[in-house]
Each structure stands twice: as structure tokens, then as C-alpha cells.
Amino acid sequence: MTVLALAGAAALALAGCSDDDDSGSSAADPDSGASQEAPPEPEEPAAEEESPAAEPKEVEVTPPGTKLKIGDTAVVPYDRAGATGHIGITVTGVSDVDKAAFDAALGENGDADITPFCVEFTIENADGSDLGGSYPPDLTGVTADGGDSGATVFGADIEGCEEGVAPDEFAEAGASYETKRLQGAGPGASVAGASYEEDGYEDDPVVWTP
């Protein structure tokens, strides 16, 4: 308490001397050499403008009922889970699948009369729409003449025949990825090709055969 009181008294004494000696001067005197202009504010860098996303390009869609050979491409509309655009589907081949592995994967849903096959195909972004993370269509196996194989397998994967998914950057025309579809054939039949039966092609599918 004593120190604070002394410091206050000294401050008052100094203030009194200052008033007597500098009564004619003012801290706000514009001619005083002590006044300085404030430094200019630094300029903020201009914000970079984002380039607008490119509009999807127009494409020619493959008509329903088109017959193709394995290796040919069909361009069809795509509309799944909010992702819309156009994709190219190219069936590249059909391969055999180990029957024991197939039966083990299906468990109680398996069928001794079904012979498994793996339909291999490529999906291409046809128009530049953002289809990142989208799923491929469900192609159905067909016989060598495009007929019914006698069996259809839904929602099953086994090692060596797993369904692929579009990468996140699948948003440019020409981008592509490979995928597969597990299918089956009934007694006396085999899978040699595939058909696309979605989004307006249900009654008249696009069919690939050897």
C-alpha cells in the first residue's frame, strides 16, 4: 500500500511540472516532428476464381435392341443414386469360374445345377458427367446366340470375379475402369456373352455375343 501511494504522489508531482513547462505545446500539434503517418495497409491477394465445371458433351446413344460383338461399345444413359450422365459399356470377355468356390460363396443359396461364369467389361465416362464413386450396371449373362442362359446370379462376388466401382475422379470424358459380373448357366447351357437390360432397355436389351 505504501509503495502505491508514493508512486501516485510522484506521478502527480511530475504531472504538475509538465503543465508548467509545456503549457504552450500540444501533443496534437500538426507541426510537431513526433507525428508520423500510419504505414499503408498491405494489399490482400486477389482471390483465385474457380473455373466453371465443363458442361457434359452430347453423345449418340445406342438404340435398344442393338446386337453387338464382344469388344464393341454401347453408349447408354446412366442414372443411379443421384449420379446421372452417359456411360460406354464394352464387354471384353467371359471366363470360367471355379464351381466349388462359387458354391461356397453362395452357401445355402447355391444350386448344384448352376454353372458359374464371369462376365468381364469396361465402363467409360462417355460425356464428362461427374460419376465418381458410381456403381456399374448389372449385366446379365447370355448364351452364344444371345439367348437365356437358364440362370441369373444376383449380388454375388467371389475371388477373381469382384465388381469394381468407379474411382472418385471418374468425371472426365474418356475415363474408364474395369469391372466384372458373376453369372450362371443352367444344365446344358453356358454363358458366352451379356445383355444390358436397365434404364429403358428392359424390354429390348443391348446384347453382346462372340
N, C-alpha and C positions, 0 to 999 in steps of 0.2 A: 504493500500500500504506500509506503514512504517513497519508494522509487518512482511509482506512477505519479505521485503528487509533485515531486521535484521535476520530473520531466515535463509536466504540464506547466509549471511555473516558468521553466526555461523557455518553453515554446511561446508563452505569452510575451516574455521579455523580448525575444527575437522578433516577434511579430510587431511589437511596438517600435523597435528601431527601424524595421524595414519601412514602416509607414512614414517615419520622419525623413528618412534619407531618400526614398524613391517616390515621393508623393507626386512628382511630375511625370512619372513614367507609367506606362500601361503594358500589361502582358499581351494585350490585343493590338498594340501599335503596329500598323501595317508596314512602317519603315524600319522596324526592328530587324536586326540581322539574324536573330534567333528563329524567325519564322521561316518555314520551308514548305514547299508544295508537296502533297502526298504523292508517292510514286504511282504511276498508272497501273490499273488492274490488268493482270495478264489475260490475254485473249484465250477463250476456251476453244479447243479444236473443233472444227466443224464436224457434226455427226455424219457418219457414212450412211448413205442411202442404200437400202437393200434393193437388189434387183428384183423386179416383179417375177413371179413364177411363170414359166412359159406355158402358154395355152396348149392343151392336148391337140395333136395334129389329127387331121381327118384320115381315116383309114377305110379300106374296102373290106367289108365283112363277108365271110364265106357263107353262102346261102345254105339253109337247112337242106338235108338230103344229099349233100356233096359226097362223092366217093373219092377217096384219096389212097395213095400208096404209102406204105411206111417210109418215112423220110420226108414226106410232104408236110406243109404247114397250113393249118386252118386259123383264120383270124376271127375271133368271136367276142361278143360283149362280155364284160366281167362286172358282176355286182354282188359283192359278199361283205357282210359285216361293215357296211359303210364305205368300203373301197370300191370305186367304180372306174371303169375305163375299158380298154380293149387289150386282149392278150393273143399271142400267137401260140398255138399248140402244135408241136411236132412229135409224133410218135416215132421213136427211134428203134424200137425192137421189143421182142417178147422173149423172156428166158424161163427156163425150168426152175422150180423151187423144190427144195427137199421136203418130201411128204411127211417125214417124221417130225421135222421142225414145224411144219405147218399145223399138224395135228396137235402138237404140244402147245403151240401158241393159241389155238382156238379152244383147247380144253374140252369142256362139256358141250361147247357149241360146234365142235368139229364134226365132220361127216366122212366116213370111210370111203364113200363113193365120189368124193370131190378130189380132183387132181389140181394142185395149185400151179399157178404161173405168175410171173412178174412182168407187168407192162411198164416199159421204160419210156419216158417222154421228157421233152424240154419245154419250158414256159418262157415266153419272151414278152417284154413290155412293148406293145405294138404302137401306142400313141403318146407315150410320155406322161401318162397319169401317175400320180403317186400311189403305188400299190405295195409299198414297203410292208413286210410282215404278213402279206396276204397268203392264203392257202390255195393250192392248186385245185382244179376241178377234179371230180371223181369220174375218171374214165371207166368204162365197162368193157370187159374182155369179150371178143367175138371170135368166131371160127374163121378159117382161111377164106371162106366165101362171104364173110360178113354176117353170118347167122348167129343165132343164140347159142351160147356155149353150154347151156344147161345148168349153170350155177353162177351165183353172184356173191362176192365176198364184200362185206361192209366193215369199214373201220378197223382193219387189222393190219399190223406191221410185223414182219419178222426180220431177223438179221439178214442184211443183203437186199431187202426189199422194203426200205423205210420211205415214208412220204417226206419229201423235202418241203421247206417253207421259203417264201421269197425273202431275201435279205432286206434289212431296213432301208438300204439305199436303192431299192428297186423302184426308181422314179424317173428313169430316162428311157426314151425310145431306143430299143435295141438291146437293153439289159436283159440278161437271161439267167436261168438256173435250171438244174436238172432235178427230176423227181421220179418217183416210182409208185405203182399201184398194184397191190396184191389182189389177184383174181383167181377164179377157179373154173373147172370144166366138169361136166357130169360124165357118167360112164360112156365110153366110146367117142368122146369129143375131146377137143383140145383148144386152147386159146392161141390164136396166131395174129390177132390184130386187136383193135379197140374202137370204141364209139364214144362220141360226146353227145350227151342227152340232157343238157341243162339249158336254162335261160332261153326258152323259145325253141329249143331243138328236141324237146321231149318226144314229139310225135314223128319227127323226121330228122334223125341224128346225122351228124357227120361221122363217116366210117372210114377207118384205115385198115387196109388188108395188104398182105405180101404182094 
